[in-house]
């Protein structure tokens, strides 16, 4: 915005285009963004370079506390690392190997003979069934009706 103002653009127009309040603009001018804990950057870079693919922000924070006696939070170290442009190449194992109960196709599957054509010319030509589970205070109950697509009736149930 400062560069456009130097070219002669009006501040009110620029703020309107950016959707920014005048007070926010002047606050940002008077409070320039300073790097986070620059006195620790060299020590953090040295700790990071000890291993081949670096170490994470928690490990760096722990080493800074133990070796330098610095009082620092791991979030601050993470912010420092982002500003320095370094990141850890190690990931937690759980990110890639989460529990998965899928076992593939289990049991018998049958060919789709009906092909979503549930209309029947007469009774007893096409039938379908399904199992419904009901949770009851004493346990679970199952209901399995047999439906006739021709007569639109329940012909059997269990």
Order of alpha helices (4+ residues) and beta strands (2+ residues): alpha-alpha-alpha-alpha-alpha-alpha-beta-beta-beta
